[in-house]
Amino acid sequence: MKMNISNLVLSLTILLLFGMYFFVLDASSCGPNFKETERTAVVTAFKTELQPFLDATQKIEVCTESGITYHLLSHNGTEFVAFQTGVGPENANSSTQKAFEVLAAKDLLFSGIAGSVHADYAIGHTLVAREWINLATEEVVAVDDTFLSIVQEMEGVEIVALGATSPTFVEDIAGIPQGVSLVDMETYEVARIAKEKGIPFIAFRSISDYADGEEKGVDFVQASLRSSERVLEFLEMIK
């Protein structure tokens, strides 16, 4: 009996050590494949926006550093890295700054959902704004002109003058500046940091709901899928 207990303890110890070993591998920091190879980085705010990319691509490698998980993916032979910032301007700012410390990003694409300021935009309709305004400070940042010219050749994407980033969920469009077509909670911060770093940036946002506080017709999943489809198409065009 004593021998059986000893064997059991030994077996459990070995299993624990193996479990710890694989956990460490899982949570390992990012190596040269992420830090030294220049690739496009695709930014999303949360899991629903990221999932379509994971579903539609080949997974090559995953790493985690400073609390952010980076997915090295391949689509039709084009490799890119995707990650989540978390929801809201503060998370977008912090996570994007950290990402630039880890990734050798040659350009940055945002894929996600947005609230429509205009009732004539259907759920899933994809918009690309020429400029993004911070509703808290009224500062404006433009996206990359070259990328905009490429978007003009795409079907299923509408270019609009102005998108807005709000620190809170928008439930009333009364305070939205004239000319704004869509609102979100991250894009301005990501665009601003990319501009400071000299990295080309553009954001694809698909309508998931309306900025009126109503829940009628809300569809985060469909909108996230539509945006990801347009971003994957754009990746094909710039490779």
C-alpha positions as CSV (number, residue, x, y, z in Angstrom):
1,M,0.0,0.0,0.0
2,K,2.8,2.3,0.9
3,M,4.4,1.6,-2.5
4,N,1.1,2.4,-4.4
5,I,0.8,5.7,-2.6
6,S,4.4,6.6,-3.5
7,N,3.8,5.7,-7.1
8,L,0.6,7.8,-7.1
9,V,2.4,10.8,-5.7
10,L,5.2,10.4,-8.2
11,S,2.8,10.2,-11.1
12,L,0.9,13.3,-9.9
13,T,4.1,15.2,-9.5
14,I,5.2,14.3,-13.1
15,L,1.8,15.4,-14.5
16,L,2.0,18.6,-12.6
17,L,5.5,19.4,-13.9
18,F,4.3,18.6,-17.5
19,G,1.3,20.8,-17.0
20,M,3.5,23.7,-15.7
21,Y,5.8,23.1,-18.7
22,F,3.1,23.4,-21.3
23,F,1.6,26.4,-19.4
24,V,4.9,28.2,-19.7
25,L,5.1,27.4,-23.4
26,D,1.5,28.7,-23.8
27,A,2.3,32.0,-22.0
28,S,5.8,32.4,-23.5
29,S,6.9,35.9,-24.6
30,C,7.1,36.7,-28.3
31,G,10.2,35.7,-30.2
32,P,12.0,36.9,-33.3
33,N,9.2,35.6,-35.6
34,F,7.1,38.5,-34.2
35,K,9.7,41.0,-33.3
36,E,12.0,40.9,-36.4
37,T,9.8,40.1,-39.4
38,E,7.8,43.1,-40.7
39,R,4.2,42.3,-41.3
40,T,0.8,43.9,-41.3
41,A,-0.9,44.1,-37.9
42,V,-4.6,43.7,-37.6
43,V,-6.2,45.3,-34.6
44,T,-9.5,44.4,-33.0
45,A,-11.0,45.6,-29.8
46,F,-12.5,42.4,-28.4
47,K,-13.0,38.7,-29.1
48,T,-16.1,38.9,-31.3
49,E,-14.2,41.1,-33.7
50,L,-11.1,38.8,-33.7
51,Q,-12.9,35.5,-34.0
52,P,-13.7,35.7,-37.8
53,F,-9.9,36.0,-38.5
54,L,-9.2,33.0,-36.4
55,D,-11.9,31.1,-38.3
56,A,-10.9,32.1,-41.8
57,T,-7.1,31.7,-41.6
58,Q,-4.3,29.2,-41.0
59,K,-2.8,29.5,-37.5
60,I,1.0,29.7,-37.5
61,E,2.0,30.8,-34.0
62,V,0.6,32.4,-30.8
63,C,2.5,34.3,-28.2
64,T,1.7,36.5,-25.2
65,E,3.6,39.5,-23.9
66,S,2.6,42.2,-21.4
67,G,-0.9,40.7,-21.2
68,I,-1.6,40.9,-24.9
69,T,-1.9,37.7,-27.1
70,Y,-0.7,37.9,-30.6
71,H,-1.9,35.5,-33.3
72,L,0.4,35.0,-36.3
73,L,-2.0,34.0,-39.1
74,S,-1.8,33.2,-42.9
75,H,-4.5,33.9,-45.5
76,N,-3.9,32.9,-49.1
77,G,-0.2,33.0,-48.5
78,T,-0.2,36.4,-46.8
79,E,1.0,36.4,-43.1
80,F,-0.2,39.0,-40.6
81,V,-0.5,39.4,-36.9
82,A,-3.8,40.0,-35.1
83,F,-4.5,41.1,-31.6
84,Q,-7.1,42.7,-29.3
85,T,-6.7,46.0,-27.6
86,G,-9.6,45.8,-25.2
87,V,-12.7,48.1,-25.3
88,G,-12.4,51.8,-24.9
89,P,-9.8,54.6,-25.6
90,E,-7.6,53.9,-22.6
91,N,-7.2,50.2,-23.5
92,A,-6.7,51.1,-27.2
93,N,-4.0,53.5,-26.2
94,S,-2.2,51.2,-23.8
95,S,-2.4,48.1,-25.9
96,T,-1.3,49.8,-29.2
97,Q,1.7,51.3,-27.5
98,K,2.7,47.9,-26.1
99,A,2.1,46.3,-29.5
100,F,4.6,48.6,-31.2
101,E,7.2,47.5,-28.6
102,V,6.7,43.9,-29.6
103,L,5.8,43.8,-33.3
104,A,7.7,44.8,-36.3
105,A,4.5,46.2,-37.8
106,K,4.9,47.7,-41.3
107,D,1.3,49.0,-41.2
108,L,-1.8,48.8,-39.1
109,L,-5.4,47.9,-40.0
110,F,-8.4,48.1,-37.6
111,S,-11.3,45.7,-38.0
112,G,-14.4,46.1,-36.0
113,I,-17.9,47.2,-35.4
114,A,-19.4,50.7,-35.0
115,G,-22.6,52.5,-34.2
116,S,-24.3,54.3,-37.1
117,V,-25.2,58.0,-36.8
118,H,-27.4,57.6,-39.9
119,A,-30.5,55.3,-40.0
120,D,-29.9,54.6,-43.7
121,Y,-26.8,52.4,-43.0
122,A,-27.9,48.8,-42.7
123,I,-26.4,46.4,-40.1
124,G,-23.2,45.0,-41.6
125,H,-22.6,48.0,-43.9
126,T,-18.8,48.6,-43.9
127,L,-17.5,52.2,-43.7
128,V,-14.0,53.6,-43.9
129,A,-13.6,57.2,-42.6
130,R,-11.0,59.6,-44.0
131,E,-10.5,61.2,-40.6
132,W,-11.3,60.3,-36.9
133,I,-12.2,62.8,-34.3
134,N,-11.8,62.3,-30.5
135,L,-15.1,63.4,-29.0
136,A,-13.5,64.3,-25.7
137,T,-10.9,66.6,-27.1
138,E,-12.1,67.4,-30.6
139,E,-8.7,66.5,-32.0
140,V,-8.7,64.9,-35.5
141,V,-6.3,62.4,-37.2
142,A,-6.4,61.3,-40.8
143,V,-5.9,57.8,-42.1
144,D,-3.3,56.9,-44.7
145,D,-4.0,58.5,-48.2
146,T,-2.5,55.6,-50.1
147,F,-4.6,53.1,-48.3
148,L,-7.7,55.3,-49.0
149,S,-7.0,55.2,-52.7
150,I,-6.9,51.4,-52.6
151,V,-10.2,51.3,-50.7
152,Q,-11.8,53.3,-53.5
153,E,-11.3,50.2,-55.7
154,M,-13.2,47.9,-53.3
155,E,-16.8,46.9,-53.6
156,G,-18.9,46.7,-50.4
157,V,-17.0,49.5,-48.6
158,E,-18.2,53.1,-48.4
159,I,-15.7,55.9,-47.7
160,V,-17.1,58.7,-45.4
161,A,-15.6,61.9,-44.3
162,L,-15.5,61.5,-40.5
163,G,-15.7,58.8,-37.8
164,A,-15.8,59.6,-34.1
165,T,-14.3,57.9,-31.1
166,S,-16.1,58.4,-27.8
167,P,-14.9,57.5,-24.2
168,T,-18.4,56.2,-23.5
169,F,-21.1,54.3,-25.3
170,V,-23.1,56.8,-27.4
171,E,-26.9,56.7,-26.8
172,D,-27.8,60.1,-28.3
173,I,-26.5,61.7,-31.4
174,A,-27.4,65.2,-30.3
175,G,-23.9,66.0,-29.3
176,I,-22.2,64.4,-32.3
177,P,-20.4,66.9,-34.6
178,Q,-21.7,67.6,-38.0
179,G,-20.3,65.2,-40.7
180,V,-19.7,62.2,-38.4
181,S,-21.2,59.0,-39.9
182,L,-20.1,56.4,-37.3
183,V,-19.0,56.2,-33.7
184,D,-16.8,53.7,-31.8
185,M,-14.6,53.7,-28.7
186,E,-11.1,52.9,-30.0
187,T,-10.1,54.0,-33.5
188,Y,-8.9,57.6,-32.8
189,E,-6.4,56.4,-30.3
190,V,-5.0,53.7,-32.5
191,A,-4.9,56.1,-35.5
192,R,-3.1,58.7,-33.5
193,I,-0.4,56.4,-32.2
194,A,0.1,55.0,-35.7
195,K,0.5,58.5,-37.0
196,E,3.1,59.3,-34.4
197,K,5.1,56.2,-35.2
198,G,4.9,56.9,-39.0
199,I,3.0,53.7,-39.6
200,P,0.3,53.7,-42.4
201,F,-3.2,53.1,-40.8
202,I,-6.7,52.6,-41.9
203,A,-9.9,51.4,-40.1
204,F,-12.7,49.2,-41.5
205,R,-15.8,49.5,-39.3
206,S,-19.1,47.7,-40.0
207,I,-22.4,48.9,-38.6
208,S,-23.6,46.7,-35.7
209,D,-26.2,49.1,-34.1
210,Y,-27.4,52.7,-34.1
211,A,-26.2,55.4,-31.8
212,D,-29.6,56.0,-30.3
213,G,-29.6,53.8,-27.2
214,E,-32.0,51.3,-28.8
215,E,-31.2,47.6,-29.0
216,K,-33.3,46.9,-32.0
217,G,-31.4,45.1,-34.8
218,V,-28.1,44.9,-33.0
219,D,-25.8,42.3,-34.5
220,F,-22.1,42.3,-33.3
221,V,-21.4,39.0,-34.9
222,Q,-22.6,39.8,-38.4
223,A,-20.9,43.2,-38.4
224,S,-17.6,41.7,-37.1
225,L,-17.7,39.1,-39.9
226,R,-18.4,41.7,-42.6
227,S,-15.5,43.9,-41.4
228,S,-13.1,41.0,-41.3
229,E,-14.0,40.0,-44.9
230,R,-13.2,43.5,-46.1
231,V,-9.9,43.6,-44.2
232,L,-8.8,40.2,-45.6
233,E,-9.7,41.4,-49.1
234,F,-7.7,44.6,-48.4
235,L,-4.7,42.5,-47.3
236,E,-4.8,40.7,-50.7
237,M,-4.7,44.1,-52.4
238,I,-1.6,45.4,-50.5
239,K,0.5,42.3,-50.3
